């Protein structure tokens, strides 16, 4: 096929990266042209003729990888965490110089997780209390997860816009960390447990009722439809898109 998307996977030897390599190889409209590990030169992306890059590396490497892609006109789909406000601002500035390039930074590629986050943001404005529990495998290097941070930010924004008061909490004394991290007014609790993959519960409560919105990924294969969706869409969405929900018509 002459119109195949020419894809390079960065972090190809990792757990997510190896799944992405297999998913791209199995996609009829894509061609895997490069699979790079930690020690491989980014110049291989150019030599291989890649047009799209999937970054599934580590927080210390991802900014440089994406900057290289943008500077060379390659569209990027990024699942690596660590993209704080300063990094996003630098990326936006780089994209202004390369307005034809599209970059998707997705805290989570599981479509069910993206939908659960959107539902939680919508529901959060209608409940007095809101907290998040995220549960992952013990090899995860960041806490809270990028998905939990993104969910909390969207929930916090929705609650502020609706004029919802902070969640009631009479805690006066506590062991450090007992109430979790606080992200945009939402308490987020992280669990790291052998046997888990990626799971999140949003707990919403008002007098006499509770709503729980939970998503579970039992296998990393659950992330691959979102990765492929990102690859198929990113070239038509120049600039930065933060969150796979930006590519979905959620109607919320």
C-alpha positions in Angstrom: 0.0 0.0 0.0 1.4 3.4 -1.0 -0.6 5.4 1.6 0.5 3.5 4.7 1.5 5.5 7.7 5.2 5.1 8.3 5.6 4.6 12.1 8.6 4.5 14.4 8.2 3.3 18.0 10.5 4.8 20.7 10.8 2.7 23.8 10.1 -0.4 21.7 11.7 -2.8 24.2 9.5 -1.8 27.1 6.2 -3.3 28.1 4.0 -0.7 26.3 6.5 -0.3 23.5 6.5 -4.0 22.6 2.7 -4.0 22.5 2.8 -0.9 20.2 5.2 -2.6 17.8 2.9 -5.6 17.5 -0.2 -3.4 17.0 1.5 -1.3 14.3 2.7 -4.4 12.5 -0.8 -5.9 12.6 -2.4 -2.7 11.2 -3.0 -2.9 7.5 -2.8 0.9 7.0 0.6 1.2 8.8 4.2 0.2 8.3 6.6 -0.2 11.1 9.8 1.4 9.8 11.8 1.7 13.1 11.7 0.3 16.6 14.2 2.2 18.8 15.6 1.3 22.3 17.2 3.5 24.8 20.7 3.6 23.2 19.5 4.1 19.6 20.1 7.4 17.8 17.1 9.4 16.9 18.7 10.0 13.5 17.4 6.5 12.7 13.9 8.1 12.5 15.1 10.2 9.5 17.0 7.4 7.9 14.0 5.1 8.1 11.7 7.6 6.5 9.3 7.8 9.4 6.4 10.2 9.2 4.9 9.4 12.6 6.5 8.6 16.0 5.1 6.8 19.0 6.9 7.8 22.2 6.6 5.3 25.0 9.9 5.9 26.7 10.6 7.5 30.1 9.9 11.0 31.6 13.6 12.0 31.3 13.8 11.3 27.6 10.3 12.1 26.2 10.7 15.9 25.9 13.9 15.6 23.8 12.4 12.9 21.7 9.3 14.9 20.9 11.4 18.1 20.2 13.4 16.1 17.7 10.3 14.8 16.0 8.7 18.3 15.8 11.9 19.9 14.4 12.0 17.3 11.7 8.4 17.5 10.7 7.3 14.2 12.3 3.9 13.8 13.9 4.1 12.4 17.4 1.8 10.3 19.6 3.1 10.4 23.2 2.1 8.1 26.0 5.0 8.9 28.3 4.3 10.8 31.5 6.1 13.8 32.9 4.6 16.6 30.8 4.1 19.3 33.3 3.1 22.9 32.5 6.6 24.1 31.7 7.3 21.2 29.3 4.0 21.7 27.5 4.7 25.4 27.1 8.1 24.7 25.5 6.4 22.2 23.2 3.7 24.7 22.2 6.5 27.3 21.4 8.2 24.7 19.2 5.0 23.8 17.4 4.5 27.5 16.6 7.6 27.2 14.5 6.3 24.0 12.8 2.6 24.6 12.4 2.1 21.6 10.1 3.1 19.1 12.8 0.6 17.4 15.1 1.4 16.1 18.6 -0.9 14.1 20.8 0.0 13.7 24.5 -2.3 11.2 26.0 -2.1 10.2 29.7 -4.1 7.1 28.8 -4.8 5.4 25.5 -7.5 3.0 26.8 -10.8 4.2 25.3 -12.7 3.1 28.4 -10.5 5.1 30.6 -10.8 8.2 28.4 -14.6 7.9 28.6 -14.5 7.3 32.4 -12.5 10.5 32.8 -15.0 12.4 30.7 -17.9 11.0 32.6 -16.2 11.9 35.9 -15.6 15.5 34.9 -19.2 15.8 33.9 -20.6 14.2 37.1 -18.2 16.0 39.5 -20.2 19.2 39.4 -23.3 17.5 40.9 -21.8 16.0 44.0 -20.6 17.5 47.3 -17.5 15.2 47.7 -15.0 13.9 45.1 -11.9 11.8 45.4 -9.8 9.5 43.2 -8.1 6.2 43.9 -5.7 5.0 41.2 -4.2 1.5 41.3 -1.2 0.3 39.3 1.6 -2.3 39.1 4.6 -1.8 41.4 7.0 -1.0 38.5 5.2 2.3 37.7 7.6 5.1 38.3 5.3 8.1 38.9 2.5 8.7 41.4 -0.2 9.8 41.0 -0.7 8.4 37.5 -0.9 10.8 34.6 -4.5 9.6 34.1 -5.4 10.5 37.7 -3.9 13.9 37.4 -5.7 14.6 34.2 -9.0 13.4 35.7 -8.5 15.5 38.8 -7.7 18.6 36.7 -10.9 18.2 34.6 -13.0 17.5 37.6 -11.6 20.5 39.5 -12.2 22.8 36.5 -15.8 21.6 36.2 -16.5 22.1 39.9 -15.0 25.6 39.8 -17.1 26.6 36.8 -20.2 25.3 38.5 -19.4 27.1 41.7 -19.1 23.8 43.8 -17.6 24.3 47.2 -14.5 22.3 48.2 -15.2 18.7 49.4 -16.0 18.7 53.1 -13.1 17.4 55.2 -12.8 17.8 59.0 -9.3 16.2 59.2 -7.2 18.1 61.7 -4.3 15.6 62.3 -2.9 13.0 60.0 0.2 11.0 59.1 1.9 12.5 56.1 0.2 11.4 53.0 -2.8 9.8 54.6 -5.2 12.0 52.6 -3.2 11.4 49.4 -2.0 14.1 47.0 -4.2 17.1 46.2 -4.6 18.0 42.5 -6.9 20.9 41.7 -8.8 20.5 44.9 -9.3 16.7 44.4 -7.6 14.2 46.7 -5.8 11.5 44.8 -4.7 8.2 46.4 -2.1 5.9 44.7 -1.9 2.1 45.2 1.0 0.1 43.9 0.3 -3.6 44.1 1.7 -6.8 42.4 -0.8 -8.3 40.0 -2.4 -5.0 38.9 -2.0 -3.3 35.5 -3.9 0.0 35.5 -7.1 0.8 37.4 -8.9 4.0 38.6 -11.9 4.7 40.7 -13.6 8.1 41.0 -15.7 8.4 44.1 -18.4 11.0 44.2 -20.7 11.5 47.1 -23.6 13.6 48.4 -26.0 13.1 51.3 -27.5 9.6 51.0 -25.8 8.5 47.8 -22.5 7.6 46.2 -21.5 7.3 42.5 -18.4 5.3 41.6 -16.9 5.5 38.1 -14.3 2.7 37.7 -12.2 1.6 34.8 -9.9 -1.4 34.7 -7.2 -2.3 32.2 -6.2 -6.0 32.7 -3.8 -6.1 29.8 -1.7 -3.5 28.0 -3.4 -4.6 24.8 -6.3 -2.4 26.0 -4.2 0.7 25.2 -3.5 -0.2 21.6 -6.8 0.9 19.9 -6.1 4.3 21.3 -2.5 4.4 20.1 -3.7 3.4 16.6 -6.5 6.0 16.7 -3.9 8.6 17.6 -1.6 7.6 14.7 -4.5 7.8 12.3 -5.7 11.2 13.5 -2.7 13.2 14.6 -1.6 14.4 11.1 -5.1 16.0 10.6 -4.9 17.9 13.9 -1.9 20.2 13.7 -0.6 21.7 17.0 -0.9 20.1 20.4 -3.7 18.0 21.6 -3.6 17.0 25.3 -5.7 13.9 26.0 -7.2 11.4 23.6 -10.6 12.8 24.3 -9.6 15.6 22.0 -10.0 13.1 19.1 -13.3 11.7 20.3 -16.8 13.2 19.8 -18.0 12.7 23.3 -21.0 15.1 23.1 -20.7 16.0 26.8 
